[in-house]
Amino acid sequence: MDYQQSRAYIRDAEQYAGGALDLTNIKEIMKRLGNPQDQLKYVHVAGTNGKGSVIAYLYTTLTNAGYHVGRYISPSVYSYREKIEVEGTPISREQFAKHTTRVAAVIEEMTAEGLAHPTPFEIETAVAFLFFAEEKCDPVILEVGMGGITDATNLIHTTELAVLVPISMDHQSFLGNTIAEIAEKKAGIIKPGCSVATIGQEPEALKVIENVSHEAGTDLCAADISQAEVLEADFTGQRFCYKGEEYTLSLAGSYQTENAVLALEALRILDERGYHTTTEQRREGLKATHWNGRLTIIHRDPLFIVDGAHNPAAADMLEDSVRKYFKDRRMFFIMGVFRDKDYPYIIRKLCPYAEQIIAIETPDNPRALPAEELAEAIRPCNPHVHAEKNIAKAVEELFEMAGKDDVILSFGSLSFIGDITRIVNTRKEVFGSPASEGNNE
């Protein structure tokens, strides 16, 4: 297969999504490939909100410190291949096609024997493991796709550090209806012999994490955000002090201080486990970190910001930023969500702040809530809303409404941030340098 054929192969596997959530398929694939994942060491990251930012801090800092770091994340924002990267460079088309071809051959053997066909995520995860092993990465930072204990990434046995960001209600139909039930699934990434770092957990979640850590015989660090003091903050970044050291973040949002503190504790633990970084390297790494899709400025005059707030906890965080940074400015929203998310909560938290809201449908995704349905859900909270099927038209309409001192905010899902950014980038020169060309390759 070439690159386009390999992409088509994975798209065709969507018909097999939604099967049993367990590790049967990924174990079978990797066994037939020789279990290359066992050659590597991992930082495994699970939780509800903050995974991407914490991973970005760790990835940037360790890479800048000279480590050959692999990173596996989902979903991608601007380019499909950014899911699988080494030292800031996405897997090449040729490498992706080569490894997908190997995985497809194994899957053909499996299905010929009557075994279930793997899902797209399982295929992508297998490709990532092959690529990281070929690259001899050390370490690999893995983001859990959903949950933890039955996630395809949880095949690994050589975890150095399990990182658990704050856990809240999400994916209840798969993970459980209480914080404790969801935490139990997510804490499934904790392995005997690894270390564990967490922060900001609800008492029920922390108790579960403590119990699982104790049973696995692991060291648990529950970082204390109260030890951090924010010195200065606005929508372009912030400065804070933690344990006597001052740090600067290029990422905005009050929650980023918490994410950065967790990353600093993770780096401290990794230092003890042989992945050494100096205080200055950590300081430089945090400052150099950029993470697309979290209060990201893509245009100035007027400010145009994109944020992937897609669940209640993320909506809380975004509302906090809106109140702190934009309380005296008019705001215009573009919102799109998945049907299976708690969008009524997101609407209640954020939509009262807008002068005008345009509801859109996240493109090319069967989980998307139609724009008309979203607009109807928003109307009781804010009557200044209408649906628009064409995202480019929605962007242009809000540019016509907003003055240079106003703010346009796009939120509700990570899945259309790339589309929004491409549209804005082609319309007018972006503040700073564009985050990405966003060609979804």
Legacy VTK file of the C-alpha trace (Angstrom):
# vtk DataFile Version 3.0
C-alpha trace
ASCII
DATASET POLYDATA
POINTS 441 float
0.000 0.000 0.000
1.033 3.590 -0.591
0.099 6.377 1.831
-3.330 7.144 0.382
-4.178 3.449 0.242
-3.135 3.004 3.872
-5.330 5.927 4.916
-8.236 4.440 2.981
-7.620 1.061 4.633
-7.961 2.610 8.085
-11.063 4.572 7.081
-12.655 1.358 5.821
-12.038 -0.200 9.240
-14.525 2.270 10.768
-17.175 -0.371 10.128
-15.540 -2.478 12.849
-15.502 0.295 15.468
-17.751 -0.086 18.489
-16.873 -3.678 19.256
-15.887 -5.111 22.618
-13.549 -2.900 24.622
-10.663 -5.165 25.534
-7.062 -5.856 24.570
-7.693 -9.050 22.579
-7.162 -7.554 19.118
-4.116 -5.440 19.887
-2.441 -8.298 21.765
-2.975 -10.620 18.812
-1.675 -8.074 16.293
1.439 -7.276 18.271
2.190 -10.916 19.084
2.198 -11.731 15.371
4.481 -8.739 14.782
6.947 -9.919 17.435
5.831 -7.593 20.258
8.132 -4.699 19.290
6.450 -2.504 21.942
8.267 -4.489 24.640
11.588 -2.976 23.486
10.541 0.508 24.661
9.988 2.516 27.850
6.857 4.596 28.340
5.262 7.567 29.995
1.557 6.697 29.896
-0.970 9.525 30.298
-4.664 9.100 31.141
-7.462 11.186 32.643
-10.141 13.539 31.380
-8.810 17.064 30.884
-5.227 18.206 30.438
-3.660 15.123 28.830
-2.601 16.970 25.695
-1.070 19.908 27.535
0.827 17.758 30.039
2.121 15.598 27.202
3.182 18.727 25.300
5.185 20.002 28.298
6.898 16.637 28.768
7.501 16.071 25.057
9.003 19.527 24.477
11.182 19.479 27.589
12.574 15.974 27.115
13.149 16.505 23.389
14.946 19.810 23.993
17.039 18.060 26.657
18.332 15.661 24.005
16.147 12.577 24.425
14.850 10.667 21.402
11.204 11.026 22.393
8.255 9.448 20.621
4.742 10.819 21.063
1.389 9.196 20.334
-1.748 11.329 20.732
-5.367 11.346 19.585
-7.192 12.968 18.021
-4.947 14.993 15.748
-5.808 18.664 15.233
-4.089 19.918 12.089
-2.475 16.929 10.411
-3.366 13.252 10.563
0.281 12.236 10.889
0.861 14.445 13.936
-0.666 11.608 15.963
2.654 9.765 15.673
5.782 11.873 16.088
9.442 11.625 17.073
11.321 14.730 18.220
8.744 17.046 16.668
8.671 15.330 13.267
5.552 13.385 12.249
5.852 9.895 10.847
6.533 10.175 7.107
4.027 9.049 4.496
6.382 6.276 3.447
6.904 5.018 6.988
3.191 5.134 7.722
2.377 3.179 4.573
5.111 0.624 5.257
3.972 -0.108 8.804
0.268 -0.083 7.905
0.988 -2.645 5.189
2.644 -4.911 7.784
-0.280 -4.528 10.157
-2.808 -5.169 7.369
-1.072 -8.424 6.454
-1.363 -9.611 10.045
-5.026 -8.590 10.194
-5.699 -10.562 7.012
-4.274 -13.639 8.723
-6.393 -12.999 11.806
-9.681 -12.563 9.961
-8.957 -15.625 7.791
-8.802 -17.581 11.045
-12.162 -16.198 12.144
-10.823 -13.588 14.564
-12.400 -10.128 14.864
-11.221 -7.286 12.650
-9.400 -4.565 14.645
-10.691 -0.995 14.895
-8.985 2.031 13.319
-7.526 3.039 16.693
-6.079 -0.431 17.218
-4.520 -0.322 13.748
-3.044 3.134 14.331
-1.707 2.058 17.726
-0.002 -0.969 16.184
1.544 1.264 13.503
2.790 3.628 16.222
4.434 0.806 18.177
6.201 -0.465 15.030
7.427 3.029 14.185
8.675 3.845 17.689
10.498 0.519 17.925
12.132 1.087 14.543
13.187 4.578 15.702
14.487 3.177 19.019
12.691 5.930 20.923
13.477 6.469 24.592
11.056 7.261 26.091
7.694 7.085 24.313
4.880 9.270 25.634
1.511 7.596 25.063
-1.891 9.227 25.386
-4.753 6.902 26.259
-7.474 6.943 23.615
-10.369 6.325 26.004
-10.433 5.088 29.580
-7.269 3.206 30.376
-7.493 -0.396 31.447
-8.957 -1.661 28.166
-7.461 0.978 25.885
-5.263 -0.366 23.088
-2.284 1.607 24.416
-2.485 -0.355 27.672
-0.866 -3.349 26.029
2.465 -2.115 27.357
4.334 -3.668 30.312
7.380 -1.382 30.576
5.848 1.830 31.909
8.276 4.126 33.696
5.649 6.650 34.742
1.850 6.671 34.732
0.411 10.198 34.714
-3.230 10.786 35.657
-4.622 14.244 34.914
-7.843 15.336 36.667
-10.682 12.860 36.138
-14.259 13.992 35.577
-17.452 12.682 34.022
-16.907 11.676 30.395
-17.694 8.670 28.175
-20.107 7.416 30.859
-21.654 4.839 28.536
-18.262 3.119 28.330
-16.512 3.964 31.583
-19.159 4.188 34.294
-21.614 6.580 35.896
-19.585 7.760 38.881
-16.211 9.437 39.295
-14.978 6.368 41.185
-16.002 3.975 38.401
-14.365 6.128 35.745
-11.227 6.536 37.868
-10.942 2.782 38.245
-10.886 2.387 34.460
-8.361 5.182 33.966
-6.118 4.003 36.811
-5.777 0.733 34.905
-2.639 2.156 33.263
-0.776 1.802 36.579
1.673 -1.104 36.353
3.860 -2.796 38.979
7.283 -1.160 38.986
6.230 2.166 37.535
5.836 5.488 39.325
2.567 7.443 39.397
1.939 11.201 39.276
-1.400 12.972 39.568
-2.937 16.304 40.538
-6.289 17.961 41.225
-8.348 14.821 41.675
-11.776 14.634 43.277
-11.588 12.734 46.602
-13.354 9.701 45.118
-10.922 9.542 42.203
-7.855 10.062 44.376
-8.910 7.243 46.702
-9.165 4.871 43.737
-5.765 5.954 42.419
-4.221 5.492 45.867
-5.723 2.004 46.184
-4.605 0.893 42.717
-1.125 2.317 43.297
-0.855 0.523 46.641
-1.963 -2.797 45.138
0.606 -2.406 42.331
3.351 -1.478 44.792
4.050 1.811 43.025
5.189 5.203 44.296
2.426 7.813 44.053
3.026 11.553 43.875
-0.134 13.642 44.321
1.065 17.127 43.419
-0.303 20.063 45.390
-1.382 22.999 43.222
-1.583 25.230 46.308
2.221 25.317 46.275
2.094 27.253 42.995
1.629 31.025 42.955
0.539 32.740 39.758
2.507 35.965 39.386
1.096 37.253 36.113
-1.447 35.943 33.594
-3.402 37.004 30.515
-4.673 35.399 27.324
-1.132 35.182 25.879
0.428 33.165 28.720
1.422 33.333 32.361
4.193 33.356 34.914
4.148 31.377 38.154
6.351 30.296 41.040
6.554 26.680 42.224
8.775 25.384 45.004
10.960 28.481 44.859
11.463 28.455 41.080
9.844 30.812 38.580
8.411 29.519 35.308
6.860 31.144 32.242
4.182 29.478 30.118
3.262 30.418 26.569
-0.083 28.663 27.064
-3.021 30.647 28.441
-5.731 29.482 30.825
-5.609 29.224 34.607
-5.718 25.425 34.354
-2.347 25.481 32.583
-0.610 26.220 35.869
-1.994 22.950 37.214
-0.954 21.097 34.064
2.535 22.575 34.273
2.936 21.644 37.953
1.963 18.059 37.127
4.494 18.069 34.283
7.194 19.392 36.620
6.517 16.611 39.115
6.547 14.090 36.279
9.910 15.434 35.114
11.250 15.225 38.669
10.203 11.567 38.886
11.652 10.813 35.457
14.896 12.454 36.566
15.042 9.972 39.435
14.431 7.153 36.952
17.336 8.132 34.719
15.813 10.701 32.343
17.778 13.657 33.665
16.756 17.275 33.128
18.070 20.381 34.853
15.910 23.102 36.375
16.918 25.395 33.538
15.945 22.786 30.920
12.551 22.400 32.578
12.103 26.160 32.681
13.034 26.498 29.000
10.912 23.484 28.045
7.750 24.834 29.668
8.216 28.238 28.064
8.809 26.714 24.622
5.727 24.481 24.770
2.859 25.160 22.415
-0.298 23.060 22.272
-2.810 23.670 19.519
-6.453 23.734 20.454
-6.274 25.000 24.029
-7.111 28.717 24.122
-5.050 29.090 20.949
-4.924 32.489 19.236
-5.163 32.114 15.453
-5.904 35.757 14.577
-5.599 39.236 16.067
-7.758 42.369 15.604
-10.206 40.890 16.308
-8.876 38.114 18.480
-9.921 34.724 17.124
-9.386 31.904 19.611
-9.981 28.166 19.255
-10.452 25.813 22.185
-11.337 22.119 22.256
-13.706 22.377 25.238
-15.903 19.330 24.727
-16.996 18.183 28.207
-18.183 19.781 31.465
-14.752 20.086 33.072
-13.277 21.689 29.952
-16.274 24.042 29.766
-15.622 25.098 33.363
-12.020 25.862 32.516
-12.917 27.806 29.390
-15.555 29.817 31.254
-12.957 30.710 33.878
-10.674 32.028 31.138
-13.520 33.961 29.493
-14.371 35.668 32.789
-10.766 36.464 33.643
-9.461 37.621 30.298
-12.435 38.960 28.322
-15.009 40.245 30.815
-15.099 43.732 29.242
-15.087 42.622 25.596
-17.874 41.582 23.261
-17.711 37.894 22.327
-18.934 35.974 19.287
-19.056 32.167 19.289
-18.801 29.340 16.777
-19.841 26.105 18.457
-19.956 22.496 17.281
-20.264 19.343 19.382
-20.622 15.598 19.278
-24.061 14.216 20.043
-22.708 11.916 22.770
-21.190 14.774 24.801
-22.898 16.683 27.618
-23.502 19.680 25.370
-26.408 21.074 27.481
-23.887 21.686 30.266
-21.413 23.342 27.896
-24.200 25.556 26.584
-25.275 26.636 30.079
-21.722 27.493 31.110
-20.592 29.431 28.058
-23.375 30.599 25.782
-24.694 33.423 28.039
-21.447 35.312 27.381
-21.967 35.662 23.613
-23.378 38.536 21.580
-24.019 36.110 18.737
-23.573 32.342 18.326
-23.324 30.323 15.135
-23.950 26.603 15.539
-22.101 24.376 13.102
-21.862 20.636 12.542
-18.447 19.049 13.037
-17.605 17.763 9.548
-17.276 14.171 8.409
-18.088 12.560 11.733
-21.127 10.346 12.417
-21.085 11.455 16.070
-21.662 15.100 15.150
-24.779 16.882 16.394
-26.525 18.590 13.449
-26.187 22.374 13.483
-29.961 22.906 13.596
-30.334 20.698 16.680
-27.478 22.475 18.419
-28.993 25.881 17.642
-32.329 24.771 19.103
-30.556 23.593 22.261
-28.747 26.936 22.583
-31.784 29.185 21.937
-33.364 28.978 25.444
-30.024 30.050 26.910
-29.191 32.674 24.297
-31.682 33.633 21.558
-28.973 35.221 19.410
-28.093 31.995 17.624
-28.532 30.434 14.217
-27.292 27.346 12.406
-24.836 27.404 9.523
-23.800 24.332 7.537
-20.850 26.029 5.856
-18.022 26.646 8.344
-16.257 29.149 6.073
-19.450 31.169 5.823
-19.811 31.109 9.621
-16.259 32.417 10.036
-16.790 35.190 7.493
-20.076 36.212 9.098
-18.495 36.656 12.514
-15.555 38.587 11.077
-18.112 41.005 9.628
-19.864 41.348 12.999
-16.837 41.667 15.266
-14.883 44.866 15.772
-11.126 44.926 16.265
-11.495 44.930 20.061
-13.956 42.023 20.124
-13.279 38.294 20.537
-14.366 35.400 18.323
-14.256 32.060 20.127
-14.638 28.657 18.468
-15.174 25.694 20.808
-17.014 22.445 21.490
-14.766 19.870 19.820
-11.166 19.409 18.722
-12.356 17.857 15.469
-13.031 21.078 13.540
-10.217 23.250 14.917
-8.063 22.352 11.919
-10.817 23.435 9.508
-11.378 26.715 11.354
-7.654 27.466 11.411
-7.195 26.734 7.710
-10.084 29.047 6.857
-8.742 31.879 9.009
-5.165 31.397 7.771
-6.231 31.744 4.149
-8.431 34.741 4.900
-5.944 37.048 6.548
-2.424 37.094 7.977
-2.403 35.274 11.309
-1.005 36.800 14.495
2.534 35.385 14.774
3.200 32.336 12.634
0.437 29.940 11.632
0.086 26.959 13.919
0.035 24.602 10.968
-0.798 24.380 7.328
-3.468 21.950 8.455
-3.733 19.819 5.337
-4.847 16.738 7.259
-2.132 14.648 5.650
LINES 1 442
441 0 1 2 3 4 5 6 7 8 9 10 11 12 13 14 15 16 17 18 19 20 21 22 23 24 25 26 27 28 29 30 31 32 33 34 35 36 37 38 39 40 41 42 43 44 45 46 47 48 49 50 51 52 53 54 55 56 57 58 59 60 61 62 63 64 65 66 67 68 69 70 71 72 73 74 75 76 77 78 79 80 81 82 83 84 85 86 87 88 89 90 91 92 93 94 95 96 97 98 99 100 101 102 103 104 105 106 107 108 109 110 111 112 113 114 115 116 117 118 119 120 121 122 123 124 125 126 127 128 129 130 131 132 133 134 135 136 137 138 139 140 141 142 143 144 145 146 147 148 149 150 151 152 153 154 155 156 157 158 159 160 161 162 163 164 165 166 167 168 169 170 171 172 173 174 175 176 177 178 179 180 181 182 183 184 185 186 187 188 189 190 191 192 193 194 195 196 197 198 199 200 201 202 203 204 205 206 207 208 209 210 211 212 213 214 215 216 217 218 219 220 221 222 223 224 225 226 227 228 229 230 231 232 233 234 235 236 237 238 239 240 241 242 243 244 245 246 247 248 249 250 251 252 253 254 255 256 257 258 259 260 261 262 263 264 265 266 267 268 269 270 271 272 273 274 275 276 277 278 279 280 281 282 283 284 285 286 287 288 289 290 291 292 293 294 295 296 297 298 299 300 301 302 303 304 305 306 307 308 309 310 311 312 313 314 315 316 317 318 319 320 321 322 323 324 325 326 327 328 329 330 331 332 333 334 335 336 337 338 339 340 341 342 343 344 345 346 347 348 349 350 351 352 353 354 355 356 357 358 359 360 361 362 363 364 365 366 367 368 369 370 371 372 373 374 375 376 377 378 379 380 381 382 383 384 385 386 387 388 389 390 391 392 393 394 395 396 397 398 399 400 401 402 403 404 405 406 407 408 409 410 411 412 413 414 415 416 417 418 419 420 421 422 423 424 425 426 427 428 429 430 431 432 433 434 435 436 437 438 439 440
